[in-house]
């Protein structure tokens, strides 16, 4: 990783760094980039370093091994320089983006083998992230509105709604490193066409997920999305997806049809109450038939100290019934981090031993903003299994875990942001039986990011 950061620092110094003498004299210095001036260029750099401590790891030593170190500690770091370009024509524009990611995971402590398997070993990687070109219509179709049409092709990200099913286009951890920091979002290949006119949005897409080489299922999909918005009071969305995958690796996903319906609403301007509902149906002939959904209500207080927002969410993702030939296990597809608690549920459970499949969860969240630089809050979870027998035929309990997370995002300056997480989870009978764990889990994360 050192060579990655060194290359990034040298490039940044050469491209944007004014001379020391000029700075000392208070002069405004403009340096030629050597790039065509007819194109508008934008340079960005994101870099982060983070540390994680996971008490009572699930992944090594049994509960009777009192001498064993059941903790896990590791570091993650990444650098992501990006160059964007826009070429304006009379009534439309071409645009493109190029970025690369260098990232690394480094274990600390006596027993690195206790680190969750998803995190991977002492691994690093360096290769392109964004590599795309696109076109916006500008005023070319004036009757439809400005930039009514947009086309994108290449390595690019795509998000559906609030990220429950489609958001994170790249896998991390394992041989790539950077499991939690998740610096990669772009799909390996994306073709996206968008039409935005008035309250209507129509999208057609083809997406090929950038999976880890050691677990590549060749998952890819095509589909269409339609949304209609009534000012800021109500948004309705409907999506169809057709998935393909390696039949030897993910047979239930190869040929999968997904239908997704969403509602986001803030019905009354005088009452700071908002609602979210999303329902997904998955079907693949005789192979799979499943569904998943969530419902959330939030109440936001304005013009009071700390502006507290209280929300409750119930989420349900079907599990397999072992008494039927067809699989009812919900496929979580490619969810992503939209906000704390979505859509990895819980900084302990959701990151490391549960997924949005065979799971029902209750989430209560209180978010506050002490000032314009700090956002902080508490999230409480109760996790339960939908079908315990899908885990073990003889299992009857559905109690997975109870978890409480505290988080804080703090903007230290215009470029530096830090996030801190303290989490605690108590294992239920499901975890005790599957992993032979009775002790409570603890988790600490410190994350520092620079953005230019």
Buried (B, 14 or more C-beta within 10 A) or exposed (E): BEEBBEBBBEBBEEBEBEEEEEEEEEEEEEEEEEEEEEEEEEBEBBBBBBBBBBBBBBBBBEBEEEEBBBBBBBBBBBBBBBBBBBBBEEEBBBBBBBBBBBBBBBBEEEBBBBBBEBBBBEBBBBEBBBBBBBBBBBEBBEEBBEBBBBBBBBBBBBBBBBBBBBBBBBBBBBBBBBBBBBBBBBBBBBBBBBBBEEEEBBBBBBBBBBBBEEEBBBBBBBBBBBBBBEEEEBBBBEBEBEBBBEEEBBBBBBBBBBBBBBBBBBEEEEEBEBBBBBBBBBBBEEBBBBBBBBBBBBEBEEEEEEBBBBBBBEBBBBBBBEEEEBBBBBBBBBBBBBEBBBBBBBBBBBBBBBBBBBBBBBBBBEBBBEEEEEBBBEBBBBBBBBBBBBBEEEBEBBBBBBBBBBBBBBBEEEEEBBBBBBBBBBBBBBBBBBBEBEEBBBBBBBBBBBEE
